[in-house]
């Protein structure tokens, strides 16, 4: 089955699932199965980090460019929060992951905000000015007066 994994991933998944259902353990390509299971965990964490970056980016833009606020920014903020919430509902063990990733995600969002807004990166705080609780709170948005 090694060749199938590299040439037709979907077929490999179907064959592996069938082998597992049939309890044909010796025929399962354990090396690649382990690789894929580990990849699933990385994918979930990467999805949360990606949404957190997007969320922080739009919170910064919301705060630092109040004159340009739009429904699309609000939609992005709402959607990011929802996607993070759904990921954590599916995998409660990732509940602390946004906290763990806040600073790193903020630094990426800060650089992106500078590029997208034309505002010098040094204008944005060096450390995330928002707590995770605020960032994920569906009823909270930063105000320009908080700058």
Secondary structure, 3 states (H helix, E strand, C coil): CHHHHHHCHHHHHHHHHHHHHCCCHHHCCHHHHHHHHHHHHHHHHHHHHHHHHHHHHHHHHHHHCHHHCCHHHHHHHHHHHHHHHHHHHHCHHHCCHHHHHHHHHHHHHHHHHHHHHCCCHHHCCCCCCCCHHHHHCCCCCCCHHHC
